[in-house]
Amino acid sequence: MTDDPGALVIRAPNHLGELILALPALEYAESIEAAAGRRMFVQLVAGLDPILDMSSLRAERLLLDRRRDVWAGGRQIRRTGARRGVLLTPSQSSALMFCLGGLRARRGTAAPARNWLLTDSVPRAPLLARHRVLEFMALAGGEGEGDPPVPTLAAPGDADGDGGRGGGDNAPQVALFPGANGESRRWPAGRFSALAARLAAAGCRVRVLGGPGEESLTAAVAAAGAPHGDCQDLGGRTNLVGLATELDGSDLLVTNDTGPMHLAAALGTPVVALEGPADVRQTRPLGSSIRLVGRFDLPCVPCVKNSCPRSGAGTELPEARNECMWLISVDEVEQAVMELLEEDGSGE
Ligand code: SF4
């Protein structure tokens, strides 16, 4: 008989921002397993693999071409011979994958649809008051209390760890990310356009970033800034590595609540985060140069919805929808940008 608990598989989150917030937990688990001489595998969607390349993790990876293909994922796990698994995803399909993979110990947050698939279901409610980094840490067996550790990444080719920041001419490079997954999380495009114009006129090199499907949005924002100075549209033109390189080379990012927000923070790029319905206790970006701008005194904040459920009279706007984002002014965002650039030594 042996007491060896066997190798460990950790299923990483499926979304960019969540994966970055899971990095401290993955690194913690790796340190524990390495100290015990055991193997650890990280299972994740293939498209996010470049993020692990930018991290300090050395764990073996199990890449999923289709995240809900439970049979392929199960076979993949079974081939490792691992016996334990921790789920950092909330889905039933990922828990089923662990069962099909032959993992005897399966830990994850409790949910009625998947409790029967877990051997260690962790109630989520007590975890929700903490930052998501600490929630992941607790699931991975770590402390899960106190100040959340800051996720860190190094962009490809950034040997000295400072990106392209501070190089070239003195004009600060400011990236704008006007898109977001949910419409309730988007600061109005016209405000981003006005900001682009003001920053370009102030001598900043403005780069407008966006993912696939956001090209018309980034083009409109860049077109508003271009007549006033150096303002370029890079929407849809960067893959994940290119996006990281661009953020790493920027002196500051202005963004809605997005995955690139967490990517920039992890790369050490100062971030002005425009927060609306998100619960910033759980998902605020972490780092030393972060400025949150939002209407945190509104009674409906945080609703954590991708589409605003509010409408009707009794609010500060005739059209009440998305008040949390509509009430953020260009003036206050511009001021936050200038102050953070000054603090970081990039402003003139
Ligand atoms: S309900 Fe409130 S917090 Fe939620 S999206 Fe609407 S205005 Fe924003």
Residues whose N, C-alpha, C, O or C-beta is under 5 A from the ligand:
A	BS01	SF4	S184 G276 P277 C300 V301 P302 C303 K305 C308 P309 R310 A320 N322 E323 C324
